[in-house]
């Protein structure tokens, strides 16, 4: 049990010098948490089973600042004693020995998001516009940040997008507003956040191995709506997200605003005659809509990214942004790499990298963007199933080239639901696996086709991450073009 009775009410100006904190994990968020806590005077112990060059460099810096850093196997097997608080990195499962020991001992466990919320500057508490969903989070948050900047605000895209929220919260120059991407892992360890606006883009099966069930995964996503202040944005084309809003305990006066790829009802955003239309944040919404831009202004293209743009626009409009700011933000938005990115055209075949499509729902959205596809897929399925995906897109498939540990799961779904689609499996043991994948895909593709890397799986069986997978695909396409 923690000896600090006020820890559950802690804030930036609490007496952190009295607090002993264990930080679980020395990744991006773990380092940010340890650095911030040391800065506040807390006594910090950092533990990580990894002991690579990156971890050692971070450990050296934190050690100079005054933290106790313990690296290597066994470092995380038990709870450091004594300890008043554990701050965990988002990927740590609740049943990890250190976290289980904290729970059993009555020691609070927070994530970096919870810590960041508590450490906001009370004199300049930049509101949070928070986004989650199975897919599209990074794109929607990037669009939102671009809109906020176009509106003249000092904004930052933070959270699961890559920049720790703590970096923004502790920045000596206050932000006007933060666009916050939150994963289900981060939300699991978040308890007191009260976002100005919150959006759930979509819900599909993902990370069930981590959460234990689809219900638990959905429940953690729903945490984003709790205590929302101004607006809860939901996907009107997916009723489960609306139900999450109905079930949430929000601040009185908080609005529910839906978005749809169809014509919007009153109080929603949607699409009318090829234009993004706002019938939620206009005075005459019973009879009129505000035009926010054209579908053609959305990049990357595709229905799922139109949905992302509508969700981002709803949050931006709730924050008071003008139609012009939304439009300028959309037009100025530069998509991150590995998201429906054309990496080459060879012999009238277009090669597209969507390595970020790491689950079946994301892969399906990507495949729907093209008419005739040679699909490159496979990796670690994380318990995902592909039957619905294949049944939906089979008429678009020219062929499939499969890689990775769970390629058989996809091959089985193709055999059941698209038996006429040619399937090529490339063995994992080949060092030049992506070169061979692209070569085999080129053999199947016909002029006018798209060879699409939309794996539907995680990458860590063959690559360091989805970025490395996408880079390997692009490099292989370049080689093909010069062969």
KEROBA-90018 format. One record per residue (C-alpha): residue in one letter; z, y, x. Coordinates in pm, 1 decimal, padded with zeros to 6 digits, m for minus. Example, Ala and Ser with C-alpha at 12.3 -4.5 7.8 and 13.67 -1.06 7.14 Angstrom:
<rs>
[a,[00780.0,m00450.0,01230.0]]
[s,[00714.0,m00106.0,01367.0]]
</rs>
This chain:
<rs>
[x,[00000.0,00000.0,00000.0]]
[x,[m00086.8,00345.4,00129.0]]
[x,[00205.1,00562.0,00232.3]]
[x,[00020.6,00881.7,00133.6]]
[x,[00103.2,00934.9,m00232.1]]
[x,[m00151.8,01211.9,m00286.3]]
[x,[m00453.8,01030.4,m00146.7]]
[x,[m00617.6,00978.3,m00486.9]]
[x,[m00609.8,01355.5,m00541.6]]
[x,[m00729.4,01438.7,m00190.6]]
[x,[m00963.9,01732.5,m00127.5]]
[x,[m01092.9,01934.9,00165.2]]
[x,[m00771.3,02129.4,00216.8]]
[x,[m00533.7,01834.3,00187.7]]
[x,[m00312.5,01761.5,00492.7]]
[x,[m00554.8,01510.4,00646.5]]
[x,[m00350.4,01498.5,00964.8]]
[x,[m00108.8,01271.4,00776.3]]
[x,[m00380.4,01019.8,00681.9]]
[x,[m00483.8,00702.4,00867.2]]
[x,[m00838.9,00608.0,00772.6]]
[x,[m01040.2,00296.9,00850.4]]
[x,[m01418.1,00353.8,00842.6]]
[x,[m01608.6,00032.0,00779.7]]
[x,[m01945.4,00039.3,00953.5]]
[x,[m02099.3,00268.2,01214.8]]
[x,[m02435.1,00331.0,01052.5]]
[x,[m02563.4,00667.7,00935.4]]
[x,[m02306.9,00715.0,00658.8]]
[x,[m02022.3,00557.6,00856.6]]
[x,[m02077.1,00791.6,01148.6]]
[x,[m02092.4,01092.3,00916.8]]
[x,[m01767.7,00986.4,00746.9]]
[x,[m01584.9,00929.7,01076.1]]
[x,[m01710.1,01258.0,01222.1]]
[x,[m01604.9,01456.5,00913.7]]
[x,[m01262.5,01295.0,00893.6]]
[x,[m01189.6,01349.5,01261.8]]
[x,[m01294.1,01712.7,01217.4]]
[x,[m01034.8,01742.1,00938.6]]
[x,[m00765.6,01594.9,01163.3]]
[x,[m00734.5,01245.2,01015.6]]
[x,[m00645.2,00952.5,01239.2]]
[x,[m00962.8,00745.5,01226.0]]
[x,[m01035.6,00385.8,01323.5]]
[x,[m01398.6,00273.1,01301.3]]
[x,[m01493.5,m00094.8,01293.4]]
[x,[m01833.3,m00261.9,01318.6]]
[x,[m01930.5,m00617.1,01414.0]]
[x,[m02243.1,m00483.7,01580.7]]
[x,[m02222.9,m00387.9,01947.3]]
[x,[m02569.0,m00262.0,02034.8]]
[x,[m02675.6,00040.3,02233.7]]
[x,[m02691.8,00259.9,01922.8]]
[x,[m02338.4,00165.9,01817.2]]
[x,[m02203.1,00218.9,02169.0]]
[x,[m02357.2,00565.1,02192.7]]
[x,[m02198.8,00663.3,01861.5]]
[x,[m01869.0,00506.6,01965.8]]
[x,[m01865.0,00709.6,02286.6]]
[x,[m01914.0,01034.6,02098.2]]
[x,[m01652.9,00952.2,01835.4]]
[x,[m01412.4,00843.5,02106.8]]
[x,[m01446.1,01181.9,02275.1]]
[x,[m01365.0,01343.9,01941.7]]
[x,[m01054.0,01130.3,01906.7]]
[x,[m01149.2,00828.6,01694.7]]
[x,[m01056.5,00471.3,01778.6]]
[x,[m01379.0,00267.9,01764.4]]
[x,[m01376.9,m00113.4,01768.3]]
[x,[m01709.4,m00289.9,01807.3]]
[x,[m01823.6,m00650.7,01830.1]]
[x,[m01769.5,m00979.4,01644.1]]
[x,[m01431.6,m01002.9,01475.4]]
[x,[m01377.7,m00628.9,01458.2]]
[x,[m01410.8,m00627.5,01079.3]]
[x,[m01228.1,m00950.9,01002.5]]
[x,[m00901.6,m00782.9,00911.7]]
[x,[m00770.5,m00450.6,00787.8]]
[x,[m00653.9,m00221.4,01071.1]]
[x,[m00284.2,m00154.2,01035.5]]
[x,[m00144.0,00078.4,00928.3]]
[x,[m00403.3,00242.3,00704.7]]
[x,[m00393.2,00475.2,00403.0]]
[x,[m00761.2,00479.9,00309.9]]
[x,[m01077.8,00279.5,00376.9]]
[x,[m01418.9,00450.4,00372.0]]
[x,[m01693.8,00191.1,00352.6]]
[x,[m02060.2,00201.4,00435.7]]
[x,[m02270.6,00136.9,00122.9]]
[x,[m02413.2,m00200.4,00220.9]]
[x,[m02073.7,m00368.5,00256.2]]
[x,[m02006.4,m00616.9,m00021.7]]
[x,[m01675.3,m00588.5,m00207.5]]
[x,[m01582.8,m00939.8,m00092.6]]
[x,[m01612.8,m00850.0,00277.2]]
[x,[m01279.4,m00953.5,00439.3]]
[x,[m01174.5,m00601.0,00532.8]]
[x,[m01250.5,m00457.4,00189.0]]
[x,[m01093.5,m00752.7,00009.4]]
[x,[m00780.3,m00707.7,00220.4]]
[x,[m00768.4,m00337.7,00131.3]]
[x,[m00793.8,m00416.1,m00239.2]]
[x,[m00523.4,m00679.6,m00211.9]]
[x,[m00296.2,m00433.2,m00030.5]]
[x,[m00349.7,m00148.7,m00275.9]]
[x,[m00534.9,00063.9,m00019.8]]
[x,[m00805.0,00280.7,m00184.7]]
[x,[m01165.7,00208.6,m00085.3]]
[x,[m01413.1,00495.9,m00109.2]]
[x,[m01776.0,00527.4,m00019.3]]
[x,[m01926.6,00820.9,00168.6]]
[x,[m02034.9,00969.8,m00166.0]]
[x,[m01678.4,00972.0,m00297.6]]
[x,[m01553.2,01125.8,00025.2]]
[x,[m01828.2,01388.7,00019.5]]
[x,[m01750.0,01484.5,m00339.9]]
[x,[m01384.8,01538.3,m00251.2]]
[x,[m01465.0,01738.4,00062.5]]
[x,[m01686.2,01999.2,m00106.7]]
[x,[m01595.4,02356.1,m00018.1]]
[x,[m01396.4,02483.9,m00319.3]]
[x,[m01524.5,02837.8,m00254.5]]
[x,[m01891.0,02727.3,m00249.3]]
[x,[m01912.2,02395.1,m00436.6]]
[x,[m02287.0,02343.7,m00453.5]]
[x,[m02370.7,02155.6,m00774.8]]
[x,[m02519.7,01807.2,m00741.8]]
[x,[m02834.3,01696.7,m00923.8]]
[x,[m02811.5,01320.4,m00883.3]]
[x,[m03078.9,01052.6,m00922.6]]
[x,[m03063.1,00675.0,m00928.7]]
[x,[m03283.1,00392.2,m01055.0]]
[x,[m03422.1,00067.0,m00928.7]]
[x,[m03737.4,00239.1,m00805.9]]
[x,[m03867.1,00589.2,m00741.6]]
[x,[m03539.6,00749.8,m00631.8]]
[x,[m03661.6,00891.2,m00302.6]]
[x,[m03982.9,01026.8,m00453.4]]
[x,[m03804.6,01186.9,m00749.0]]
[x,[m03539.6,01344.4,m00526.8]]
[x,[m03808.1,01475.9,m00291.5]]
[x,[m03993.5,01628.7,m00584.5]]
[x,[m03671.5,01779.9,m00716.9]]
[x,[m03584.5,01928.9,m00378.4]]
[x,[m03935.2,02077.2,m00352.3]]
[x,[m03895.2,02237.1,m00697.4]]
[x,[m03553.7,02381.4,m00609.7]]
[x,[m03689.8,02528.5,m00286.6]]
[x,[m03989.2,02669.9,m00470.8]]
[x,[m03735.9,02841.0,m00698.0]]
[x,[m03588.7,03020.5,m00396.3]]
[x,[m03275.1,02806.5,m00365.3]]
[x,[m03123.2,02666.4,m00047.7]]
[x,[m03144.5,02298.1,m00128.8]]
[x,[m03141.7,01965.9,00054.8]]
[x,[m03241.7,01610.7,m00034.2]]
[x,[m02942.5,01399.2,00064.7]]
[x,[m02777.7,01061.9,00011.8]]
[x,[m02971.1,00737.5,00008.6]]
[x,[m03281.9,00936.0,00105.5]]
[x,[m03152.3,00928.9,00465.2]]
[x,[m02947.9,01246.2,00522.9]]
[x,[m02576.0,01181.7,00464.6]]
[x,[m02429.3,01391.5,00186.3]]
[x,[m02139.4,01474.8,00414.4]]
[x,[m02371.5,01658.3,00652.8]]
[x,[m02468.2,01896.0,00373.4]]
[x,[m02117.8,01923.3,00229.5]]
[x,[m01966.6,02010.0,00569.4]]
[x,[m02246.7,02246.3,00672.6]]
[x,[m02091.9,02587.0,00754.3]]
[x,[m02380.7,02758.0,00571.2]]
[x,[m02332.4,02667.9,00203.3]]
[x,[m02614.9,02519.3,m00000.9]]
[x,[m02702.9,02652.2,m00343.9]]
[x,[m02763.6,02303.3,m00485.5]]
[x,[m02808.0,01946.8,m00360.8]]
[x,[m03065.3,01688.7,m00472.9]]
[x,[m02874.1,01364.1,m00434.2]]
[x,[m03025.2,01016.1,m00422.2]]
[x,[m02773.3,00743.2,m00503.5]]
[x,[m02814.2,00367.9,m00471.1]]
[x,[m02620.9,00112.6,m00673.6]]
[x,[m02426.6,00029.7,m00355.4]]
[x,[m02316.7,00391.3,m00318.0]]
[x,[m02230.1,00428.2,m00684.6]]
[x,[m02014.4,00115.2,m00675.6]]
[x,[m01764.0,00298.2,m00452.7]]
[x,[m01780.6,00632.2,m00638.3]]
[x,[m01503.3,00728.7,m00881.3]]
[x,[m01464.8,01104.4,m00931.3]]
[x,[m01814.0,01256.5,m00891.7]]
[x,[m01904.3,01500.2,m01168.1]]
[x,[m02269.8,01587.9,m01118.7]]
[x,[m02421.8,01890.3,m01286.6]]
[x,[m02720.4,01673.0,m01377.8]]
[x,[m02774.7,01297.9,m01351.4]]
[x,[m03080.5,01081.1,m01403.4]]
[x,[m03145.7,00707.3,m01420.8]]
[x,[m03517.8,00658.8,m01364.4]]
[x,[m03537.3,00291.9,m01460.2]]
[x,[m03346.4,m00035.7,m01448.3]]
[x,[m03496.4,m00363.2,m01326.7]]
[x,[m03361.1,m00672.4,m01159.1]]
[x,[m03261.1,m00597.2,m00800.2]]
[x,[m02968.7,m00661.5,m00566.4]]
[x,[m02821.8,m00916.2,m00805.6]]
[x,[m02712.9,m01112.6,m00497.7]]
[x,[m02490.7,m00816.9,m00397.6]]
[x,[m02357.4,m00719.3,m00739.0]]
[x,[m02316.6,m01071.8,m00872.7]]
[x,[m02497.1,m01017.5,m01202.4]]
[x,[m02751.3,m00793.7,m01370.5]]
[x,[m02474.7,m00653.0,m01590.3]]
[x,[m02270.3,m00552.1,m01286.3]]
[x,[m02575.2,m00394.1,m01122.8]]
[x,[m02652.0,m00194.8,m01437.5]]
[x,[m02287.2,m00095.6,m01470.2]]
[x,[m02285.0,00050.7,m01122.0]]
[x,[m02602.5,00246.1,m01195.0]]
[x,[m02434.4,00383.3,m01508.7]]
[x,[m02159.3,00543.2,m01299.2]]
[x,[m02395.7,00831.3,m01221.0]]
[x,[m02359.8,00961.2,m01578.4]]
[x,[m01980.1,00961.0,m01581.5]]
[x,[m01835.4,01313.1,m01598.6]]
[x,[m02184.7,01470.2,m01597.3]]
[x,[m02157.7,01839.3,m01675.3]]
[x,[m02489.2,01978.2,m01799.0]]
[x,[m02751.6,01708.3,m01852.6]]
[x,[m02802.6,01332.0,m01854.3]]
[x,[m03170.1,01250.8,m01805.3]]
[x,[m03287.8,00909.8,m01923.7]]
[x,[m03613.4,00714.0,m01945.9]]
[x,[m03714.2,00715.3,m02311.9]]
[x,[m03962.2,00435.3,m02240.7]]
[x,[m03674.2,00211.6,m02131.4]]
[x,[m03400.9,00205.5,m02397.3]]
[x,[m03137.1,00059.4,m02164.1]]
[x,[m03115.4,00392.7,m01982.6]]
[x,[m03055.9,00580.5,m02308.1]]
[x,[m02777.7,00337.4,m02393.2]]
[x,[m02612.9,00410.2,m02058.7]]
[x,[m02602.2,00777.4,m02158.2]]
[x,[m02455.1,00693.8,m02498.9]]
[x,[m02182.3,00488.9,m02331.7]]
[x,[m02095.1,00750.8,m02067.4]]
[x,[m01788.5,00973.7,m02076.7]]
[x,[m01941.1,01314.6,m02004.7]]
[x,[m01813.3,01671.2,m02005.6]]
[x,[m01824.6,01825.6,m02351.9]]
[x,[m02154.2,02004.1,m02409.3]]
[x,[m02355.3,01787.4,m02171.4]]
[x,[m02707.9,01727.2,m02308.2]]
[x,[m02910.1,01407.2,m02319.7]]
[x,[m03275.2,01467.4,m02227.3]]
[x,[m03534.9,01192.8,m02224.8]]
[x,[m03866.0,01168.9,m02042.7]]
[x,[m04166.3,00964.1,m02147.9]]
[x,[m04523.8,00897.6,m02039.8]]
[x,[m04620.8,00955.5,m02403.1]]
[x,[m04604.7,01265.8,m02620.0]]
[x,[m04248.5,01399.7,m02602.6]]
[x,[m04027.1,01433.2,m02905.4]]
[x,[m03809.4,01739.8,m02944.8]]
[x,[m03555.0,01748.8,m02664.1]]
[x,[m03771.7,01550.3,m02422.0]]
[x,[m04030.7,01589.5,m02147.7]]
[x,[m04357.8,01398.4,m02159.4]]
[x,[m04734.5,01408.1,m02124.3]]
[x,[m04977.6,01587.7,m02358.2]]
[x,[m05352.2,01587.3,m02291.0]]
[x,[m05306.0,01529.8,m01920.2]]
[x,[m05031.7,01789.4,m01873.2]]
[x,[m04656.3,01758.1,m01814.3]]
[x,[m04489.9,01909.8,m02119.0]]
[x,[m04132.3,02031.3,m02167.1]]
[x,[m03991.1,02024.5,m02522.2]]
[x,[m03629.1,02033.6,m02406.6]]
[x,[m03579.6,02361.0,m02221.6]]
[x,[m03783.1,02600.4,m02435.3]]
[x,[m03666.1,02817.9,m02722.4]]
[x,[m03933.5,02706.6,m02969.3]]
[x,[m03913.7,02335.3,m02890.2]]
[x,[m03956.1,02238.8,m03257.0]]
[x,[m04311.2,02370.1,m03253.2]]
[x,[m04409.2,02433.6,m02891.3]]
[x,[m04383.6,02299.2,m02536.7]]
[x,[m04385.1,02451.6,m02189.9]]
[x,[m04663.2,02335.8,m01960.4]]
[x,[m04517.9,02231.2,m01621.4]]
[x,[m04835.1,02121.5,m01446.3]]
[x,[m05111.4,01866.2,m01470.6]]
[x,[m05086.0,01492.5,m01417.1]]
[x,[m05335.7,01551.0,m01136.2]]
[x,[m05076.1,01768.7,m00960.3]]
[x,[m04856.2,01462.2,m00910.6]]
[x,[m04875.2,01295.7,m00569.0]]
[x,[m04868.0,01007.9,m00492.2]]
[x,[m05073.5,00922.8,m00802.6]]
[x,[m04978.5,00658.7,m01057.4]]
[x,[m04791.5,00645.0,m01387.7]]
[x,[m04459.0,00565.7,m01220.4]]
[x,[m04481.2,00882.3,m01013.3]]
[x,[m04564.9,01087.1,m01321.5]]
[x,[m04239.6,00952.2,m01463.8]]
[x,[m04059.1,01049.2,m01142.4]]
[x,[m04203.8,01401.0,m01169.1]]
[x,[m04087.8,01435.1,m01529.0]]
[x,[m03733.4,01326.1,m01440.5]]
[x,[m03722.6,01567.2,m01147.4]]
[x,[m03855.7,01845.8,m01368.0]]
[x,[m03589.1,01778.7,m01631.2]]
[x,[m03312.2,01816.8,m01372.3]]
[x,[m03477.0,02126.4,m01226.9]]
[x,[m03518.4,02287.8,m01567.7]]
[x,[m03157.2,02206.6,m01655.0]]
[x,[m03060.9,02398.4,m01341.4]]
[x,[m03252.3,02700.5,m01471.6]]
[x,[m03579.9,02674.3,m01279.0]]
[x,[m03891.4,02838.4,m01417.6]]
[x,[m04213.9,02663.7,m01511.0]]
[x,[m04377.4,02821.4,m01205.8]]
[x,[m04112.8,02681.7,m00968.5]]
[x,[m04159.8,02332.2,m01109.1]]
[x,[m04536.7,02355.5,m01071.5]]
[x,[m04521.8,02500.1,m00719.1]]
[x,[m04272.1,02232.0,m00619.6]]
[x,[m04496.1,01955.5,m00750.9]]
[x,[m04799.2,02093.0,m00572.0]]
[x,[m04606.5,02148.3,m00250.1]]
[x,[m04433.4,01811.4,m00242.8]]
[x,[m04526.2,01591.8,00053.0]]
[x,[m04458.4,01222.2,m00014.0]]
[x,[m04263.9,01024.0,00242.2]]
[x,[m04444.2,00758.5,00440.6]]
[x,[m04503.0,00405.9,00308.3]]
[x,[m04529.7,00511.7,m00056.6]]
[x,[m04882.2,00448.5,m00186.6]]
[x,[m05026.4,00596.0,00132.3]]
[x,[m05393.8,00537.0,00212.0]]
[x,[m05404.8,00425.6,00575.8]]
[x,[m05776.5,00355.5,00608.6]]
[x,[m06110.2,00274.4,00448.8]]
[x,[m06313.0,m00004.8,00611.4]]
[x,[m06644.2,m00130.2,00470.0]]
[x,[m06576.4,00054.3,00141.8]]
[x,[m06240.8,m00120.1,00100.4]]
[x,[m05935.2,00107.9,00077.3]]
[x,[m05614.6,m00002.5,00248.8]]
[x,[m05294.0,00131.5,00092.8]]
[x,[m04941.1,00107.5,00233.4]]
[x,[m04662.0,00088.3,m00024.5]]
[x,[m04416.1,m00097.4,00196.6]]
[x,[m04133.0,00080.8,00013.0]]
[x,[m04208.0,m00139.9,m00291.0]]
[x,[m03925.8,m00378.2,m00204.3]]
[x,[m03871.0,m00544.8,m00542.6]]
[x,[m04094.5,m00684.0,m00820.1]]
[x,[m04053.7,m00378.7,m01044.8]]
[x,[m04173.5,m00144.8,m00768.8]]
[x,[m04461.1,m00375.1,m00677.5]]
[x,[m04573.9,m00389.5,m01040.6]]
[x,[m04574.4,m00010.3,m01065.7]]
[x,[m04782.4,00008.0,m00748.7]]
[x,[m05030.4,m00256.4,m00863.5]]
[x,[m05081.3,m00074.8,m01194.8]]
[x,[m05220.3,00220.0,m00996.5]]
[x,[m05535.4,00028.7,m00893.5]]
[x,[m05804.0,m00163.7,m01080.9]]
[x,[m05905.6,m00435.0,m00831.8]]
[x,[m05652.8,m00537.4,m00569.1]]
[x,[m05603.3,m00779.6,m00284.8]]
[x,[m05226.1,m00792.8,m00295.6]]
[x,[m05024.2,m00827.2,00026.2]]
[x,[m04675.1,m00944.0,m00067.2]]
[x,[m04370.7,m01138.9,00044.3]]
[x,[m04054.3,m01117.9,00250.1]]
[x,[m03696.0,m01158.7,00128.1]]
[x,[m03698.3,m01175.0,m00252.0]]
[x,[m03323.9,m01101.2,m00293.1]]
[x,[m03317.8,m01327.0,m00598.1]]
[x,[m03607.4,m01140.7,m00759.7]]
[x,[m03851.5,m01319.6,m00992.2]]
[x,[m04224.5,m01255.7,m01007.9]]
[x,[m04342.0,m01426.1,m01328.7]]
[x,[m04343.6,m01110.5,m01542.1]]
[x,[m04512.8,m00911.4,m01266.5]]
[x,[m04793.5,m01163.0,m01216.3]]
[x,[m04844.3,m01203.4,m01589.7]]
[x,[m04883.6,m00827.0,m01624.5]]
[x,[m05120.8,m00758.5,m01332.4]]
[x,[m05320.3,m01080.3,m01295.2]]
[x,[m05638.9,m00921.5,m01429.1]]
[x,[m05622.8,m00667.0,m01147.1]]
[x,[m05593.1,m00924.3,m00867.0]]
[x,[m05891.2,m01011.3,m00651.3]]
[x,[m05662.8,m01222.1,m00436.4]]
[x,[m05320.3,m01237.5,m00272.2]]
[x,[m05211.2,m01270.5,00089.6]]
[x,[m04849.1,m01380.6,00119.6]]
[x,[m04603.1,m01360.4,00409.2]]
[x,[m04232.9,m01399.3,00470.0]]
[x,[m03944.8,m01629.1,00398.9]]
[x,[m03979.8,m01623.7,00019.3]]
[x,[m04359.5,m01617.7,m00008.6]]
[x,[m04338.9,m01948.3,m00192.5]]
[x,[m04159.6,m01777.8,m00481.8]]
[x,[m04459.4,m01550.5,m00531.6]]
[x,[m04708.4,m01831.1,m00473.3]]
[x,[m04540.1,m02035.3,m00748.2]]
[x,[m04557.6,m01742.9,m00992.3]]
[x,[m04925.9,m01693.2,m00912.2]]
[x,[m04993.9,m02064.0,m00963.5]]
[x,[m04825.1,m02053.7,m01305.2]]
[x,[m04968.8,m01730.0,m01440.1]]
[x,[m05284.3,m01654.2,m01237.2]]
[x,[m05418.2,m01991.8,m01122.2]]
[x,[m05769.3,m01854.5,m01064.0]]
[x,[m05653.2,m01591.6,m00813.2]]
[x,[m05715.5,m01700.3,m00451.3]]
[x,[m05387.4,m01719.1,m00258.7]]
[x,[m05360.5,m01718.5,00120.4]]
[x,[m05028.4,m01782.7,00294.2]]
[x,[m04981.3,m01660.2,00651.6]]
[x,[m04718.1,m01844.2,00854.6]]
[x,[m04417.5,m01653.0,00988.9]]
[x,[m04448.1,m01803.0,01335.8]]
[x,[m04756.4,m01602.6,01424.2]]
[x,[m04665.8,m01307.6,01648.2]]
[x,[m04954.0,m01098.1,01517.2]]
[x,[m04866.6,m01170.5,01155.9]]
[x,[m04982.9,m00836.5,01011.2]]
[x,[m05309.5,m00844.9,01205.1]]
[x,[m05381.7,m01182.2,01050.6]]
[x,[m05274.1,m01062.8,00706.6]]
[x,[m05513.4,m00768.0,00713.3]]
[x,[m05791.9,m00986.4,00851.7]]
[x,[m05754.0,m01243.2,00576.3]]
[x,[m05729.3,m00970.4,00310.7]]
[x,[m06054.7,m00818.3,00439.0]]
[x,[m06225.3,m01157.1,00395.8]]
[x,[m06129.5,m01164.0,00026.1]]
[x,[m06187.5,m00797.3,m00058.7]]
[x,[m06515.8,m00666.7,m00197.2]]
[x,[m06655.0,m00311.5,m00176.3]]
[x,[m06456.6,m00081.3,m00403.7]]
[x,[m06141.2,m00296.4,m00386.3]]
[x,[m05798.3,m00188.9,m00264.7]]
[x,[m05596.5,m00397.5,m00019.4]]
[x,[m05243.4,m00306.5,m00122.0]]
[x,[m04926.8,m00374.1,00074.8]]
[x,[m04671.9,m00379.6,m00208.2]]
[x,[m04446.6,m00662.8,m00091.3]]
[x,[m04201.0,m00683.2,m00379.7]]
[x,[m03949.9,m00801.4,m00121.0]]
[x,[m03725.1,m00673.9,00154.5]]
[x,[m03862.0,m00680.6,00507.6]]
[x,[m03583.8,m00796.9,00736.6]]
[x,[m03707.8,m01152.9,00781.2]]
[x,[m04005.1,m01033.8,00987.5]]
[x,[m03955.9,m00661.2,01049.5]]
[x,[m03673.5,m00422.1,01132.5]]
[x,[m03719.9,m00241.7,00799.9]]
[x,[m03985.2,m00140.1,00548.0]]
[x,[m04097.1,00142.0,00779.1]]
[x,[m04176.8,m00102.7,01058.0]]
[x,[m04360.6,m00326.9,00811.5]]
[x,[m04572.8,m00036.5,00688.5]]
[x,[m04641.0,00080.5,01043.2]]
[x,[m04758.0,m00269.5,01138.7]]
[x,[m04990.2,m00276.9,00837.5]]
[x,[m05140.9,00062.2,00925.8]]
[x,[m05187.3,m00042.1,01289.2]]
[x,[m05363.7,m00360.9,01180.7]]
[x,[m05597.5,m00160.8,00955.7]]
[x,[m05683.2,00067.6,01246.6]]
[x,[m05765.8,m00236.7,01461.2]]
[x,[m05983.3,m00375.0,01184.0]]
[x,[m06173.7,m00047.6,01164.2]]
[x,[m06248.9,m00059.8,01536.4]]
[x,[m06343.9,m00427.2,01552.9]]
</rs>
